[in-house]
Amino acid sequence: MEPFWGVIIGTAIGGLILEIGYIIKGHTINSETRGYAVASIILGFLVIIPFGSFIGLILGIASYQKTKWRKLSVMGIVICSIVTLLWALLMLDRILQ
């Protein structure tokens, strides 16, 4: 992987971890969270990133709870759930072989 993409992905994951920490601690997010729903959909379609769909699932759930963009959030949750299930089945298959 190019160093450029590593910096972008690392920054994105670091920001997500900080936001998830704020959500877990009970802080309210005053800004519009439509971006979480869109990020959830994008991470769901990036099937090549193993845990991206799991992070997208968390973002979709957070977006569903905090915003009026329910349809985008549900779409992200569904896509990420399917991809996460496929990754779990793939890992289970490799473990059982």
C-alpha positions as a LaTeX table, in Angstrom:
\begin{tabular}{lrrr}
\hline
Residue & $x$ (\AA) & $y$ (\AA) & $z$ (\AA) \\
\hline
Met1 & 0.00 & 0.00 & 0.00 \\
Glu2 & 1.23 & 3.47 & $-0.82$ \\
Pro3 & 2.21 & 5.62 & 2.19 \\
Phe4 & $-0.33$ & 8.21 & 1.04 \\
Trp5 & $-3.25$ & 5.83 & 1.54 \\
Gly6 & $-1.87$ & 4.66 & 4.87 \\
Val7 & $-1.93$ & 8.22 & 6.18 \\
Ile8 & $-5.49$ & 8.78 & 4.95 \\
Ile9 & $-6.79$ & 5.49 & 6.36 \\
Gly10 & $-4.93$ & 5.98 & 9.66 \\
Thr11 & $-6.34$ & 9.48 & 10.08 \\
Ala12 & $-9.86$ & 8.29 & 9.31 \\
Ile13 & $-9.65$ & 5.37 & 11.73 \\
Gly14 & $-8.18$ & 7.59 & 14.46 \\
Gly15 & $-11.01$ & 10.09 & 14.04 \\
Leu16 & $-13.57$ & 7.29 & 14.15 \\
Ile17 & $-12.08$ & 5.92 & 17.36 \\
Leu18 & $-12.25$ & 9.36 & 18.98 \\
Glu19 & $-15.87$ & 9.85 & 17.89 \\
Ile20 & $-16.87$ & 6.40 & 19.13 \\
Gly21 & $-15.24$ & 7.23 & 22.47 \\
Tyr22 & $-17.31$ & 10.42 & 22.70 \\
Ile23 & $-20.49$ & 8.51 & 21.87 \\
Ile24 & $-19.76$ & 5.81 & 24.45 \\
Lys25 & $-19.08$ & 8.42 & 27.14 \\
Gly26 & $-22.50$ & 9.93 & 26.48 \\
His27 & $-21.45$ & 13.18 & 24.85 \\
Thr28 & $-24.01$ & 14.58 & 22.51 \\
Ile29 & $-22.99$ & 15.40 & 18.97 \\
Asn30 & $-24.36$ & 18.78 & 17.97 \\
Ser31 & $-23.29$ & 18.65 & 14.35 \\
Glu32 & $-25.34$ & 16.96 & 11.66 \\
Thr33 & $-24.47$ & 13.27 & 11.48 \\
Arg34 & $-25.48$ & 12.62 & 7.89 \\
Gly35 & $-21.77$ & 12.11 & 7.25 \\
Tyr36 & $-21.81$ & 9.09 & 9.55 \\
Ala37 & $-24.56$ & 7.50 & 7.46 \\
Val38 & $-22.68$ & 8.17 & 4.23 \\
Ala39 & $-19.43$ & 6.87 & 5.75 \\
Ser40 & $-21.30$ & 3.75 & 6.84 \\
Ile41 & $-22.47$ & 3.10 & 3.29 \\
Ile42 & $-19.00$ & 3.70 & 1.85 \\
Leu43 & $-17.32$ & 1.42 & 4.40 \\
Gly44 & $-19.91$ & $-1.25$ & 3.62 \\
Phe45 & $-19.03$ & $-1.16$ & $-0.06$ \\
Leu46 & $-15.28$ & $-1.34$ & 0.65 \\
Val47 & $-15.37$ & $-5.09$ & 1.05 \\
Ile48 & $-11.59$ & $-5.45$ & 0.84 \\
Ile49 & $-11.10$ & $-3.80$ & 4.25 \\
Pro50 & $-11.82$ & $-6.56$ & 6.80 \\
Phe51 & $-13.00$ & $-4.49$ & 9.77 \\
Gly52 & $-14.22$ & $-1.50$ & 7.79 \\
Ser53 & $-17.72$ & $-2.91$ & 7.64 \\
Phe54 & $-17.79$ & $-3.34$ & 11.42 \\
Ile55 & $-16.76$ & 0.29 & 11.90 \\
Gly56 & $-19.38$ & 1.25 & 9.31 \\
Leu57 & $-21.99$ & $-0.68$ & 11.28 \\
Ile58 & $-21.13$ & 1.27 & 14.42 \\
Leu59 & $-21.31$ & 4.55 & 12.50 \\
Gly60 & $-24.66$ & 3.58 & 10.96 \\
Ile61 & $-26.13$ & 2.83 & 14.37 \\
Ala62 & $-24.78$ & 6.08 & 15.82 \\
Ser63 & $-26.19$ & 7.99 & 12.86 \\
Tyr64 & $-29.58$ & 6.31 & 13.23 \\
Gln65 & $-29.80$ & 7.36 & 16.87 \\
Lys66 & $-28.60$ & 10.93 & 16.43 \\
Thr67 & $-30.03$ & 12.23 & 13.15 \\
Lys68 & $-33.11$ & 12.58 & 11.03 \\
Trp69 & $-31.42$ & 10.83 & 8.05 \\
Arg70 & $-32.93$ & 7.47 & 9.00 \\
Lys71 & $-33.11$ & 5.98 & 5.48 \\
Leu72 & $-29.41$ & 6.54 & 4.81 \\
Ser73 & $-28.57$ & 5.12 & 8.22 \\
Val74 & $-30.67$ & 2.01 & 7.68 \\
Met75 & $-29.10$ & 1.48 & 4.26 \\
Gly76 & $-25.62$ & 1.70 & 5.79 \\
Ile77 & $-26.58$ & $-0.64$ & 8.62 \\
Val78 & $-27.97$ & $-3.25$ & 6.22 \\
Ile79 & $-24.98$ & $-3.13$ & 3.85 \\
Cys80 & $-22.45$ & $-3.27$ & 6.68 \\
Ser81 & $-24.33$ & $-6.08$ & 8.43 \\
Ile82 & $-24.24$ & $-8.23$ & 5.31 \\
Val83 & $-20.55$ & $-7.58$ & 4.67 \\
Thr84 & $-19.67$ & $-8.15$ & 8.34 \\
Leu85 & $-21.57$ & $-11.45$ & 8.28 \\
Leu86 & $-19.71$ & $-12.51$ & 5.13 \\
Trp87 & $-16.36$ & $-11.65$ & 6.74 \\
Ala88 & $-17.32$ & $-13.58$ & 9.89 \\
Leu89 & $-18.26$ & $-16.63$ & 7.81 \\
Leu90 & $-15.01$ & $-16.39$ & 5.87 \\
Met91 & $-12.97$ & $-16.23$ & 9.09 \\
Leu92 & $-14.94$ & $-19.09$ & 10.62 \\
Asp93 & $-14.30$ & $-21.19$ & 7.53 \\
Arg94 & $-10.56$ & $-20.51$ & 7.75 \\
Ile95 & $-10.50$ & $-21.37$ & 11.46 \\
Leu96 & $-12.35$ & $-24.66$ & 10.97 \\
Gln97 & $-10.11$ & $-25.89$ & 8.15 \\
\hline
\end{tabular}
